[in-house]
């Protein structure tokens, strides 16, 4: 398996074709994944994520924390956890000031963090789910509706955007942390919880 820096074009293609979200997040560091046959398998990406204050509770500032925003692979890679481990290693080399990586396992998708558990990341609990609207088949956050100047109600969304819109309530996301900094690693380990089981995530 081999990794290299990914172009914006490669990131866009992989995110739209290999990931269930079918959306391209804001990416700061993206890496191509090639299998042993030199076949391109997709990308692994890190970025600021949706929450720009994810490092605050750990005493970190912008530039010291990133989110693993996409593992967009086509399944032809040998071991996904190995690909993520290599991407983390390259990230540390490319951005040595980063002290913490945050990632989430989407409960709505039946994910419970297999990759992170295999790599001994720290599990710190499940975040409460958000409420969304399904507009023209696409999940849209209420904040997006608000930014458009539209009232955050199903009636308004149906009137202004999509007469067939529906509401969707997320079950939440399971949060995992990986710290490069030894001192920080000890601190977050104090908040560690037992890894969730697959059957628990599927409830």
Order of alpha helices (4+ residues) and beta strands (2+ residues): beta-alpha-beta-beta-beta-alpha-beta-alpha-beta-beta-beta-alpha-alpha-beta-beta-alpha-alpha
